[in-house]
Amino acid sequence: MAAIIEKLAGWLARASLRPGRPGRLSKRRIRGFLPADAVIIEAGAHVGHDTVELSRLWPEGRIHAFEPLPDLFATLKARTGDRPNVRCYPLALGGTSGRVEFNVSSGTSDASSSILAPKQHLEQHPEVTFDRTIVVEAITIDDWAQRQGVPRVDFLWLDLQGYELFALKSAETILPAVRAIYTEVYLKESYRGVPLYPEVRAWLGRRGFTVEWEGLPWPDAGNVLFVRR
């Protein structure tokens, strides 16, 4: 019986780290806040499951997908290769532009990598390991927009494993036009120095965003949709 319980616990932990898990908002609910030709940034695109769905829901829009890990980026690029409204970048969104050290996750999840070093994550999800770091290229949202000639962004989909607020703070030029933000938030210090949900909510509140939907099914993290009022 103990072995069965242990196996079930491991399955639940792995399931909680996959797309489509509880605490994830249906993207169709976001459509009412965005134009048909929405310009979307998806950061932490992983292998492109969300990218493809965003592409289908906004066929007249443009999805800019960021994934800094080379193996994951290769899969993302292959999966979205037949989608003309998707452009992929082998970059991390950061608080500054330049080369940064990236903590790579493995074990039962390759989706927990972060610029931030793991802290309580090691206790909360011991089945996820961080055995190596690599150096990746990072870019701020404003620097990227300027270099690519992108005048506006309507929607930010951020899954940066605790680095979301740092990326938002680097978007002073682009942020005023953003209509909605879907972001992962943290309730505990899963990563060293991660801004916790109340800080993120207060910072966005001062910039005209309110909570439209909140999914916090886990003790350490969840996802929140903010919209501009």
C-alpha atoms as a printed R data frame, in Angstrom:
    type eleno elety resid chain resno       x      y       z
1   ATOM     1    CA   MET     A     1   0.000  0.000   0.000
2   ATOM     2    CA   ALA     A     2   2.840  2.407   0.844
3   ATOM     3    CA   ALA     A     3   4.359  1.837  -2.585
4   ATOM     4    CA   ILE     A     4   1.020  2.609  -4.273
5   ATOM     5    CA   ILE     A     5   0.585  5.805  -2.259
6   ATOM     6    CA   GLU     A     6   4.118  6.887  -3.112
7   ATOM     7    CA   LYS     A     7   3.528  6.220  -6.819
8   ATOM     8    CA   LEU     A     8   0.254  8.160  -6.738
9   ATOM     9    CA   ALA     A     9   1.927 11.107  -4.992
10  ATOM    10    CA   GLY     A    10   4.628 11.147  -7.641
11  ATOM    11    CA   TRP     A    11   2.051 11.106 -10.435
12  ATOM    12    CA   LEU     A    12   0.132 13.994  -8.881
13  ATOM    13    CA   ALA     A    13   3.336 16.020  -8.487
14  ATOM    14    CA   ARG     A    14   4.222 15.465 -12.137
15  ATOM    15    CA   ALA     A    15   0.690 16.279 -13.269
16  ATOM    16    CA   SER     A    16   0.779 19.561 -11.379
17  ATOM    17    CA   LEU     A    17   3.704 20.673 -13.527
18  ATOM    18    CA   ARG     A    18   2.142 19.941 -16.937
19  ATOM    19    CA   PRO     A    19   0.037 22.176 -19.211
20  ATOM    20    CA   GLY     A    20  -3.711 21.688 -18.757
21  ATOM    21    CA   ARG     A    21  -3.425 21.192 -15.018
22  ATOM    22    CA   PRO     A    22  -5.829 22.682 -12.464
23  ATOM    23    CA   GLY     A    23  -5.219 26.368 -11.888
24  ATOM    24    CA   ARG     A    24  -4.891 27.088 -15.604
25  ATOM    25    CA   LEU     A    25  -7.386 29.425 -17.228
26  ATOM    26    CA   SER     A    26  -9.115 28.557 -20.491
27  ATOM    27    CA   LYS     A    27  -7.631 30.846 -23.120
28  ATOM    28    CA   ARG     A    28 -11.069 31.358 -24.646
29  ATOM    29    CA   ARG     A    29 -11.967 33.410 -21.593
30  ATOM    30    CA   ILE     A    30  -9.253 35.909 -22.530
31  ATOM    31    CA   ARG     A    31 -10.593 36.555 -26.013
32  ATOM    32    CA   GLY     A    32 -13.082 39.170 -24.857
33  ATOM    33    CA   PHE     A    33 -10.288 41.416 -23.622
34  ATOM    34    CA   LEU     A    34  -8.197 41.387 -26.801
35  ATOM    35    CA   PRO     A    35  -8.599 42.481 -30.438
36  ATOM    36    CA   ALA     A    36  -8.733 39.918 -33.237
37  ATOM    37    CA   ASP     A    37  -5.263 41.006 -34.384
38  ATOM    38    CA   ALA     A    38  -3.742 40.843 -30.903
39  ATOM    39    CA   VAL     A    39   0.018 41.051 -30.501
40  ATOM    40    CA   ILE     A    40   0.968 38.467 -27.877
41  ATOM    41    CA   ILE     A    41   4.169 37.757 -25.999
42  ATOM    42    CA   GLU     A    42   4.419 34.247 -24.596
43  ATOM    43    CA   ALA     A    43   7.483 33.881 -22.411
44  ATOM    44    CA   GLY     A    44   8.509 30.520 -21.045
45  ATOM    45    CA   ALA     A    45   6.963 28.869 -24.103
46  ATOM    46    CA   HIS     A    46   8.533 25.478 -23.280
47  ATOM    47    CA   VAL     A    47   7.724 23.084 -26.182
48  ATOM    48    CA   GLY     A    48   4.879 25.121 -27.644
49  ATOM    49    CA   HIS     A    49   1.631 23.586 -26.407
50  ATOM    50    CA   ASP     A    50   0.265 26.972 -25.344
51  ATOM    51    CA   THR     A    51   1.866 28.629 -28.369
52  ATOM    52    CA   VAL     A    52  -0.125 26.495 -30.783
53  ATOM    53    CA   GLU     A    53  -3.367 27.143 -28.906
54  ATOM    54    CA   LEU     A    54  -2.753 30.896 -28.870
55  ATOM    55    CA   SER     A    55  -2.040 30.746 -32.593
56  ATOM    56    CA   ARG     A    56  -5.333 28.981 -33.259
57  ATOM    57    CA   LEU     A    57  -7.408 31.308 -31.100
58  ATOM    58    CA   TRP     A    58  -5.902 34.461 -32.650
59  ATOM    59    CA   PRO     A    59  -5.339 33.516 -36.314
60  ATOM    60    CA   GLU     A    60  -5.195 37.196 -37.253
61  ATOM    61    CA   GLY     A    61  -2.838 37.983 -34.399
62  ATOM    62    CA   ARG     A    62   0.895 37.598 -33.908
63  ATOM    63    CA   ILE     A    63   2.409 35.379 -31.225
64  ATOM    64    CA   HIS     A    64   6.002 36.025 -30.152
65  ATOM    65    CA   ALA     A    65   7.214 32.971 -28.215
66  ATOM    66    CA   PHE     A    66  10.334 33.018 -26.025
67  ATOM    67    CA   GLU     A    67  12.181 29.906 -24.817
68  ATOM    68    CA   PRO     A    68  15.870 30.064 -23.811
69  ATOM    69    CA   LEU     A    69  16.678 26.347 -23.324
70  ATOM    70    CA   PRO     A    70  18.132 24.979 -26.592
71  ATOM    71    CA   ASP     A    71  16.461 21.532 -26.545
72  ATOM    72    CA   LEU     A    72  13.056 22.948 -25.674
73  ATOM    73    CA   PHE     A    73  13.451 25.740 -28.226
74  ATOM    74    CA   ALA     A    74  14.158 23.206 -30.969
75  ATOM    75    CA   THR     A    75  10.906 21.402 -30.175
76  ATOM    76    CA   LEU     A    76   9.008 24.698 -29.955
77  ATOM    77    CA   LYS     A    77  10.364 25.758 -33.344
78  ATOM    78    CA   ALA     A    78   9.437 22.434 -34.949
79  ATOM    79    CA   ARG     A    79   5.947 22.366 -33.439
80  ATOM    80    CA   THR     A    80   5.102 25.882 -34.636
81  ATOM    81    CA   GLY     A    81   6.886 25.729 -37.983
82  ATOM    82    CA   ASP     A    82   3.642 25.533 -39.934
83  ATOM    83    CA   ARG     A    83   2.084 28.517 -38.160
84  ATOM    84    CA   PRO     A    84   2.755 31.783 -40.012
85  ATOM    85    CA   ASN     A    85   1.517 33.935 -37.122
86  ATOM    86    CA   VAL     A    86   4.131 32.566 -34.682
87  ATOM    87    CA   ARG     A    87   7.690 33.776 -34.320
88  ATOM    88    CA   CYS     A    88  10.064 32.064 -31.877
89  ATOM    89    CA   TYR     A    89  13.067 33.504 -30.047
90  ATOM    90    CA   PRO     A    90  15.799 31.508 -28.231
91  ATOM    91    CA   LEU     A    91  15.846 34.110 -25.475
92  ATOM    92    CA   ALA     A    92  14.826 34.592 -21.866
93  ATOM    93    CA   LEU     A    93  12.829 37.652 -20.921
94  ATOM    94    CA   GLY     A    94  14.810 39.401 -18.247
95  ATOM    95    CA   GLY     A    95  15.149 42.462 -16.110
96  ATOM    96    CA   THR     A    96  18.202 43.457 -18.148
97  ATOM    97    CA   SER     A    97  19.506 42.498 -21.574
98  ATOM    98    CA   GLY     A    98  22.596 40.338 -21.837
99  ATOM    99    CA   ARG     A    99  23.932 36.935 -20.875
100 ATOM   100    CA   VAL     A   100  22.565 35.435 -17.670
101 ATOM   101    CA   GLU     A   101  23.013 32.214 -15.735
102 ATOM   102    CA   PHE     A   102  19.995 29.924 -15.994
103 ATOM   103    CA   ASN     A   103  19.138 27.193 -13.470
104 ATOM   104    CA   VAL     A   104  18.007 24.127 -15.433
105 ATOM   105    CA   SER     A   105  15.412 21.768 -13.974
106 ATOM   106    CA   SER     A   106  15.259 18.033 -14.577
107 ATOM   107    CA   GLY     A   107  13.884 14.962 -12.841
108 ATOM   108    CA   THR     A   108  10.103 14.894 -13.263
109 ATOM   109    CA   SER     A   109   9.909 18.378 -14.784
110 ATOM   110    CA   ASP     A   110  11.897 20.256 -17.392
111 ATOM   111    CA   ALA     A   111   9.485 23.189 -17.002
112 ATOM   112    CA   SER     A   112  10.782 24.651 -13.729
113 ATOM   113    CA   SER     A   113  14.001 26.245 -14.988
114 ATOM   114    CA   SER     A   114  14.572 29.840 -13.956
115 ATOM   115    CA   ILE     A   115  16.994 32.718 -13.834
116 ATOM   116    CA   LEU     A   116  16.357 32.591 -10.084
117 ATOM   117    CA   ALA     A   117  18.019 29.863  -8.044
118 ATOM   118    CA   PRO     A   118  15.651 27.334  -6.465
119 ATOM   119    CA   LYS     A   119  14.981 27.601  -2.753
120 ATOM   120    CA   GLN     A   120  11.826 26.130  -1.192
121 ATOM   121    CA   HIS     A   121  11.129 24.486  -4.551
122 ATOM   122    CA   LEU     A   122  13.689 21.865  -3.543
123 ATOM   123    CA   GLU     A   123  11.566 20.948  -0.521
124 ATOM   124    CA   GLN     A   124   8.137 21.411  -2.110
125 ATOM   125    CA   HIS     A   125   8.979 19.367  -5.203
126 ATOM   126    CA   PRO     A   126  11.927 17.101  -4.324
127 ATOM   127    CA   GLU     A   127  11.249 15.038  -7.439
128 ATOM   128    CA   VAL     A   128  12.346 18.058  -9.515
129 ATOM   129    CA   THR     A   129  16.116 18.542  -9.504
130 ATOM   130    CA   PHE     A   130  18.439 21.389 -10.489
131 ATOM   131    CA   ASP     A   131  21.757 19.786 -11.364
132 ATOM   132    CA   ARG     A   132  23.255 22.295 -13.758
133 ATOM   133    CA   THR     A   133  23.286 25.877 -14.935
134 ATOM   134    CA   ILE     A   134  23.836 27.239 -18.420
135 ATOM   135    CA   VAL     A   135  24.382 30.717 -19.783
136 ATOM   136    CA   VAL     A   136  21.577 32.056 -21.986
137 ATOM   137    CA   GLU     A   137  20.803 35.308 -23.727
138 ATOM   138    CA   ALA     A   138  18.194 37.483 -22.015
139 ATOM   139    CA   ILE     A   139  16.410 40.568 -23.282
140 ATOM   140    CA   THR     A   140  14.023 43.071 -21.761
141 ATOM   141    CA   ILE     A   141  10.583 43.496 -23.296
142 ATOM   142    CA   ASP     A   142  11.329 47.109 -24.206
143 ATOM   143    CA   ASP     A   143  14.678 46.271 -25.823
144 ATOM   144    CA   TRP     A   144  13.088 43.441 -27.796
145 ATOM   145    CA   ALA     A   145  10.200 45.641 -28.983
146 ATOM   146    CA   GLN     A   146  12.587 48.372 -30.099
147 ATOM   147    CA   ARG     A   147  14.889 45.982 -31.953
148 ATOM   148    CA   GLN     A   148  11.999 44.176 -33.667
149 ATOM   149    CA   GLY     A   149  10.027 47.315 -34.470
150 ATOM   150    CA   VAL     A   150   6.990 46.174 -32.487
151 ATOM   151    CA   PRO     A   151   4.995 49.291 -31.516
152 ATOM   152    CA   ARG     A   152   2.481 47.612 -29.222
153 ATOM   153    CA   VAL     A   153   1.789 44.438 -27.273
154 ATOM   154    CA   ASP     A   154  -1.777 43.581 -26.249
155 ATOM   155    CA   PHE     A   155  -1.276 40.513 -24.092
156 ATOM   156    CA   LEU     A   156   1.516 39.031 -21.976
157 ATOM   157    CA   TRP     A   157   1.481 35.317 -21.140
158 ATOM   158    CA   LEU     A   158   4.264 34.898 -18.579
159 ATOM   159    CA   ASP     A   159   5.563 31.619 -17.180
160 ATOM   160    CA   LEU     A   160   9.012 32.629 -16.002
161 ATOM   161    CA   GLN     A   161   9.255 30.625 -12.779
162 ATOM   162    CA   GLY     A   162   9.329 33.604 -10.459
163 ATOM   163    CA   TYR     A   163  10.956 36.128 -12.780
164 ATOM   164    CA   GLU     A   164   7.714 37.632 -14.054
165 ATOM   165    CA   LEU     A   165   7.779 40.900 -12.091
166 ATOM   166    CA   PHE     A   166  11.395 41.564 -13.052
167 ATOM   167    CA   ALA     A   167  10.397 41.255 -16.714
168 ATOM   168    CA   LEU     A   168   7.357 43.498 -16.233
169 ATOM   169    CA   LYS     A   169   9.448 46.193 -14.583
170 ATOM   170    CA   SER     A   170  11.633 46.268 -17.700
171 ATOM   171    CA   ALA     A   171   8.636 47.073 -19.920
172 ATOM   172    CA   GLU     A   172   7.986 50.731 -19.081
173 ATOM   173    CA   THR     A   173   7.498 51.671 -22.734
174 ATOM   174    CA   ILE     A   174   5.356 48.700 -23.791
175 ATOM   175    CA   LEU     A   175   3.311 48.128 -20.629
176 ATOM   176    CA   PRO     A   176   0.921 51.131 -20.949
177 ATOM   177    CA   ALA     A   177  -0.658 49.581 -24.081
178 ATOM   178    CA   VAL     A   178  -0.975 46.071 -22.634
179 ATOM   179    CA   ARG     A   179  -4.614 45.064 -22.100
180 ATOM   180    CA   ALA     A   180  -4.203 41.803 -20.194
181 ATOM   181    CA   ILE     A   181  -1.523 39.775 -18.418
182 ATOM   182    CA   TYR     A   182  -1.703 36.090 -17.539
183 ATOM   183    CA   THR     A   183   1.094 35.274 -15.129
184 ATOM   184    CA   GLU     A   184   2.318 32.658 -12.760
185 ATOM   185    CA   VAL     A   185   2.484 33.914  -9.162
186 ATOM   186    CA   TYR     A   186   4.159 32.606  -6.029
187 ATOM   187    CA   LEU     A   187   2.885 32.303  -2.471
188 ATOM   188    CA   LYS     A   188   6.166 31.044  -1.010
189 ATOM   189    CA   GLU     A   189   9.826 31.663  -1.751
190 ATOM   190    CA   SER     A   190  10.114 28.743  -4.155
191 ATOM   191    CA   TYR     A   191  13.000 30.568  -5.850
192 ATOM   192    CA   ARG     A   192  15.508 32.762  -4.098
193 ATOM   193    CA   GLY     A   193  14.286 36.366  -4.087
194 ATOM   194    CA   VAL     A   194  11.037 35.677  -5.948
195 ATOM   195    CA   PRO     A   195   8.459 38.482  -5.583
196 ATOM   196    CA   LEU     A   196   5.373 37.019  -3.911
197 ATOM   197    CA   TYR     A   197   1.832 37.374  -5.224
198 ATOM   198    CA   PRO     A   198   0.778 40.345  -3.018
199 ATOM   199    CA   GLU     A   199   3.729 42.358  -4.335
200 ATOM   200    CA   VAL     A   200   2.924 41.504  -7.950
201 ATOM   201    CA   ARG     A   201  -0.766 42.322  -7.472
202 ATOM   202    CA   ALA     A   202   0.018 45.661  -5.795
203 ATOM   203    CA   TRP     A   203   2.556 46.657  -8.465
204 ATOM   204    CA   LEU     A   204   0.158 45.906 -11.311
205 ATOM   205    CA   GLY     A   205  -2.716 47.544  -9.418
206 ATOM   206    CA   ARG     A   206  -0.810 50.814  -9.355
207 ATOM   207    CA   ARG     A   207  -0.588 50.574 -13.142
208 ATOM   208    CA   GLY     A   208  -4.293 50.103 -13.764
209 ATOM   209    CA   PHE     A   209  -4.632 46.314 -13.679
210 ATOM   210    CA   THR     A   210  -7.157 44.376 -11.612
211 ATOM   211    CA   VAL     A   211  -7.557 40.662 -10.956
212 ATOM   212    CA   GLU     A   212 -10.048 39.138 -13.394
213 ATOM   213    CA   TRP     A   213  -9.390 35.480 -12.536
214 ATOM   214    CA   GLU     A   214  -7.335 33.764  -9.867
215 ATOM   215    CA   GLY     A   215  -6.296 30.127  -9.767
216 ATOM   216    CA   LEU     A   216  -4.336 29.209  -6.646
217 ATOM   217    CA   PRO     A   217  -4.878 25.469  -6.164
218 ATOM   218    CA   TRP     A   218  -1.438 24.788  -4.693
219 ATOM   219    CA   PRO     A   219   0.175 26.000  -1.462
220 ATOM   220    CA   ASP     A   220   3.174 27.494  -3.249
221 ATOM   221    CA   ALA     A   221   2.000 28.928  -6.580
222 ATOM   222    CA   GLY     A   222  -0.787 29.554  -9.049
223 ATOM   223    CA   ASN     A   223  -1.830 31.650 -12.028
224 ATOM   224    CA   VAL     A   224  -3.673 34.968 -12.273
225 ATOM   225    CA   LEU     A   225  -5.280 36.906 -15.106
226 ATOM   226    CA   PHE     A   226  -4.951 40.689 -14.765
227 ATOM   227    CA   VAL     A   227  -6.872 43.031 -17.050
228 ATOM   228    CA   ARG     A   228  -6.595 46.762 -17.524
229 ATOM   229    CA   ARG     A   229  -9.585 48.742 -16.266
